[in-house]
Every structure is written in C-alpha cells, then in structure tokens.
Amino acid sequence: MRLAACLAIALLAAGCATTEGVTSLKSAADTENLHSMERRVWHEANGHDATIERSGKIYGDARATAYVQGVMDRLFPEFGGKITVRLYDSTQLNAFAMPNGSVYVNIGLLARIENEAQLAAVLAHEAAHFVEKHSFRQRVSAKNTAAFAVSGIPFASLAAVSSISGFSRDLEREADAKGFERMVKAGYDPGEAHKVFQHLADEVRLLKIEEPYFFSSHPQLTERINEFKSLSAGRSGGGRIHADAYNSIVAPIRLDVLRRDIGQDRYQSVILVMEDRKKSALYPPASYFYLGEAYSRRDGKNDADKALEAYKTAERLAPTYAPTYMRLGMHHMKAGNKATARRYFERYLSLAPKDASDRGYVQQYLKSL
C-alpha cells in the first residue's frame, strides 16, 4: 500500500506537469513527436490491440472493414494510415477509440446504424478522442491518476480503461463538437448525427437494459441527442447520406447479429428490431427466421402462432435459407403432419451445408417419420 501511495504521488505530480503542454494532433506527422509518457500510453494501447487480436474478437469481414475504414479516411484524410478501424465481434451497441489511433466499432452498432452519414457521426466522434489526445489527458488528470494508482493498476495499462468505459462529460462534449464539424466538413448530412443516439435511447428505454451502450446511460444519450440537434440547427440541409451503399455492405452483418442475439438469449432485442417496420426493412428477408426464434424463446401468449407466421414469412421471402425448413419441419412433426414434416426436413437437407451441426438430428427425425 505504501508503494501504491508513493506511485500515486509521483503520477499526480507528473500529471499536473504534463497536461498543460498537451496539444492536439494536426496530422499523421505529429504522431512521430510524442512526449515520453504519451509514447508509454501508446505502447500499452498497442498491447491491448494485440490482446484483442489474439482473443479472436476481430470480426472478419474484409469488405465491411475496408468500407468503414474508407469512411474514416474521408473524415480524417491528413491522418492516413494512423487511424485504423476494426470491427469488434460483439452485439452490444458500442464503439471506442484507443490512444494509439485504433478505433473499434461493435457489429451490433453497425447493424443498428441506418446509413453512411450516421456511421460517419460515430467514427468522427471516436477519432476526435484520438486527435485531441483525450485518453492521455484523462490519464494524467489528478483525480484519475491517484485513484487508479492506489487501486494497483499500472499507469500505462490505463490506456484502454476510459476508451472503453467512456470519458469525462467535458471530453465527450468536445468530441461531440469536433466530430460533428468533421462530419459536416466531409460533406455528410448534419441532420443524421442525432439519429444514431435516438436509436440507442429508444432501445435502452424499451428493453430496460444496462450495459456499456455507446455514450453510456439514457440521460447522457438524451443530452447528446439535444446537443446534436442544436449543432445541426441552422445548417443548410442535404449532404451525403449513402443509405443504399451502407445497407448493402452491412446486410450480412445484420443477419449475423440477429443469430448471435438469439444465441445469447437476447430475444427481446430481435423482437424490438423486427417488429419495427422501418428497422426490419433494412434487414435481409431471412431475418424473419430469427424473429420466429425470438417468439419461440419468449414463449408468451400467442407467441407460438407468431413464431409460425414468422417462419412462413421467411420461407416466402428467403426460400433458400435452410434453417427455416428445419423449424417448419419440427412444427409439423409435433402437429402429426408427417408428410409435410418429411417434405420440410428433406428440403432442409438439400439446402444445408454438409457439415451443418443440425444435419444429424434432421436425419434422425426423418427416420422416425
């Protein structure tokens, strides 16, 4: 404890001496001239990048990754090669930036975003944290340095703490403003910025859930919605939105997010999305299969009928999506409709991959019929 206290005092002194001279990054060249303590934080952030890479949490969609990186490069052209965007394999609605220029966007957030302009609002905000050195500024503040040092967490390992959990209100507001200006300068429609946060606020309210949502709690989300509306007030309308291009890229990710939500028993999120006509219109037709799965998991009044209807919709709109036929086969098998069940199971086997995990079960069902 004595050692921790001494470290706290040392870091407190270092923090007070360092923050005053911290300046924003102006271009990629500035990243070559960092203070020794800044380099230490960068080194630790590089370690976190390596840990994430080894953990298998990077979502391997090269086309989507290249697209998102292209949007970032459009927003911050003078930082080419220094701000790297990675897709993070999580269905939670979150994004975060490391002090070394690594930006992570959860696939769950990508699935909820409606167009490129909204994506630009998220990316510009996160990159603003990097450009303004918010991680380093927060690390060397007296309050955070002392608190973390006493708790036994090394100074350098704080590189990821507030990047993931959120910055102070003042730093978040600065990132809002700086990011918004970047978005507008790059030619995006300013009226799209607040809509990202409105989606998240609606989901927090309707699902009554507490998790590391983008920009944290509901009151903060509401505050940001109002701030972005205020920032866009008086701006001339129009600008780049690019909904079609974005939705084409993200469509398979949306389907994957629904599958993972069902696997994690987050069926309420699936129902929330798919019962909203505007939201569900952005999702691939096979998504109705997961709506059927969600109703089955919820198992409330009339949910069995709703599930069956959803499966039938998936069959009609996505006739080559194999999982639908297994569920319809099981329904008819339980109902005693043997011929119909057999037909659905055979259709499943004709469409499913040879190594599908459910293939053996379906073959057994056919034998029993």
N, C-alpha and C positions, 0 to 999 in steps of 0.2 A: 504493500500500500504506500510505503514511503517513497519507493521508486516511482510509482504511478503519479504521486503528488508532485515529485520533482519534475517529471516529464510534463505534467500539466503546466507547471510554472514556466518551463522552458518554451513550450509550444505557445503559451499565452503571450510571452514576450515576443516570440518570433512572429506570431500572428499580427500583433499590434504594429510591428515594424514593417510588415510586408504588404498589408492590404492597401496602404496609401499609395504605393507605387505601382499597383497592378493596373495595366492598361488593356483595353480591348484589342483583339486581333484584327488587323486590317486586311491581311491577305495570307496566302499559304507561306510566304517567305517569313512572316513573323513567327511561325511555329519553330523556326530554327534558332530563335534567340530567346529562349525561356530562362527564367530565374531558376536557380538550382532546386528550390523547393517545388517549383512548378514541374520541373523535369521528374522529380521524385513521384509526384502525383500521377504524371503521365505514365511512368514506368509501372506503377501499381495498376493503373487502368488497363495497360497492355496485358497484365497478368490476368485481370478479370475477363478480358476478351478471350484469352487462351482457355480459361476455365469454362466459359460458356461454349466455346468451340468443342472442347473435349466432352462436354456433357451431352452433346447431341441435340441441343436446344435451338440450333440454327435451322430454320425451315428451308428445305432445299428446293426452292422453285426459282431456277435461274432466270426465267423470263420475267417473273414478277419482281425479283430483286433488281434486275437491270432497269426495269421501268421506274421503280421507286427511286433508285439512285439517279436516274436521269432527271427526275423532278427536283431532287436536291441540288444537282449540278446547275439546273436552270435558276434556282433560287440564290445560290451562292457560287457564281462562276469563278470568282477570284480565289476560291479555296479548292480548286480542282485537285482531287487525289488526297485531300486532307480530311474530308468529312465522308465517312464510309457508312452507308446504311445497310443494316442486316435485318432480315425478317426473323422475329423471335417466335418460337413454336409454343404459343400459349393462347388460349381462347379468351383470356381476360382482356378488358379494354384498356390497354396501357401502351405507353411509349416512354423511352428515356434516353438521355444522352450522356455519354461518358466524357470526362475532361480531355481525353485524347482525340476527340472527334468521331468516336464510334457512336452511331445512333441506332437504336433498336426499336422496331415497331412490331408489336404483337399482331399475329394474324387475326386475332379476334377483333382488334380495332380496324384493321384493313377491311374486314368483312362488313362492318357497320358503316364505314365511310361510303358516301354515295358517288363521289366524283373526284377528279384530279385536283380541283380547286380546294376541296376540303382536305385532301391529303397534303396539299401544299401548306395549308394553315398549320397542320400538326408538325410537319417537317421543319418549317420555318421557325416555329416556337422552340423545338428541341435544339436546332442548330444555333439559335440565338444564345442558348445556355452555354454552348461551346465557345462561340465568338466572344461573348462577354466574360468568359472565364468564371462562370458562376460557381462551379464546383470548387475551384481554388479559393475564391472569395469566401465561400461559406465555410470551407475547412479551416481557414486561418482566423475566422472570427473568434473573439474571446470566448463567447458562450459555447460554441460547438467544440472548439479545441479542448477546453478544460473538461467538458462533460465526457467526451469520448476518450480522452487520455486517462481520466480516472477510472473509466469503465474497463480499461485494459485493452482497448482496440488501438493498434498502432496508427500513427498519424497518416502514413501513406495509404493504409488499407481503407481509409475513409473515402477513397476515390469514387466508390460506387454507391455509398450509403444514400446521400441525398439525390443522386442522379436517379435512383430507382424510387425512393420514397417521397421525393418532392423537395423543392427549395423553399426558402422563406417567402412570405407573401410579397415582399418588395422585389425580390429577384424574379418571382413568377410574373409579376406585373410588368417588369422591364422586358422579360422575354416575350410577353404578350404583345407589347407595343413594338418592339424591334422586329419580331417575327411578322407582325401584321404589315409593317412597312415593306419588308422583303417580299411578302406575298403580292402586294399591290405593285411594287416596282417590277416584278417578274411578269406582270400582266394578268394576274388572276382576278376573278370577280371577288371584290371585298365582301359582298353580301353573303358569301358562302362560309365565311370564317366561323360565325357563331353557331351554325347549324350542327357542326361536329359535337359541340358541347351540349347542345339541346338534345341530341340523340342520347348522350350519356346520362344527362339529368333525368330524362324520361325513364331510362332503364333502371337507374338507381331507385327512382320513386316507385315504379310499378313492381319491381322484383323485391324491394326491401332488402337489398343485399349490401354487405360491407366487405369490400376487397380493394386492392390497390388500383382503383379506377384512375384513368387519366385525369390529372389535376384533382385527385382526392375526392373529398366529401361533397355532398349535394349542395350545401350553402356556397362552397367555393365555385362549384360548377355554375350555379345561378349567377354569382358575381361576375364570372368570366363571360357568360352569355351577354349580360348587360354591358360589360366593358367593350366587347367586340361590336355590339350593336352601336355603341357610342362612337367607336373608332370609325365605323363604316358610314355613320350618318353624314350626309352632305357630300359623300363621294359620288362621282358620276357612276351610274350603273354599268353593267356589262363587264366584259373581260373574259378571260379563259376559264372554262368550266371543264370541258372534255369528259363528259359523263360516259359516252359510248366506249371510248378507248379504255377508260379506267375499269368499267364493268366487264369488258371483255377479258382483261388481264386477271381480274380478281374472282371471276365466276367459279373456277375450280377450287379456289381457297375458301370461298363461302360454303361450298358443299362440304369440304373437309372440316371446317369449323363446326358445322351442324353435327357431323358424325362424331367429332370429339366431344362436343357438348353432351350428346346422348351418352357417350361412353363414360363421362364424368357425372352423370345423373343431373345435368343442368337442363332438364327438360323444360323448365319454365322459360328459359331464355329462347329456346327453339320456338315455343308456342307464341311468345311475345313477338318474335320476328315474323313468323309465318302467318299469324292471324292479322297482321297489319298489311293491307293490300299494297300500300306504297312500298313498304320494305320488301315484301315477298316477291314483288315484280322484278326486283333486282337479282333474285336468286335463281339458279338453274331449275328447270322443271322437276328434276329428281329430288329436289329439296322436300317435296311433299311426302316422300317416303319417310323422312326424318320427322315430319310433323306427325305422321301416323305413329312412329315410335314414341314421340313425346306424349301423345294422348294415352298410349298404352302404359307408359311409365306412370303418368299421373293417376290413371285408373279412377277417375271420378265419375259422377253421374253422366251418362250418355257418352263417356269417352270411348267406349268400345265401338259405338256406331261412328263416332267422329274419326277414329283411327281407320276403320274400314273405308270410309269415304276418302280419307287422305291417301290411302294405298291405291284406291281405284283411280284417283286423280293422277298419281304418279305413274300408274300403268298407262293411262291415256296420253299423258304429256311426255313421258320418257319411256317409251316402250322397250328400250334395250337395257334398262337399268335392272340388273339381275336381282338384287336384294328384295325388290318389291314382290317378285313372284314367289319367293320363299315364304314371305309373310302371308300372302294371299292363299298359298297352298296350306299353310298351317291353319288359317281361319276355316277353310272349307273342310279340312280333315277333322277338326274339332266339331264342326257342324254336321258331320256324317256324309258330306257330299264327296264321296270317294273319287268318282270320275273327274270332277272338277279339280279336286286337290291334286290328283295324279297329273293332270294337264299342267297345272301351275308348277309343280315340282320338276317336271320334265323340261319345262321352259327355263326354269332357273338353271338347271344343269347344262343346258345348251348355251347359256349366256355367261355363266360364272367362270372365273379363271380356274384352270386345272388344279391349282394349289389353294383354292378357297377353303378357309377353315370350316365353313358350314357344309361343305360338299358331302362329307361322310354322313352327317346327320340326315341330309335330304335323301341320300341313297337308302338309308335305313327306313325313312318314312315311306318311300316307295315300296319297299319290300313288305312293310306292314299293311299296305293298302292292297 
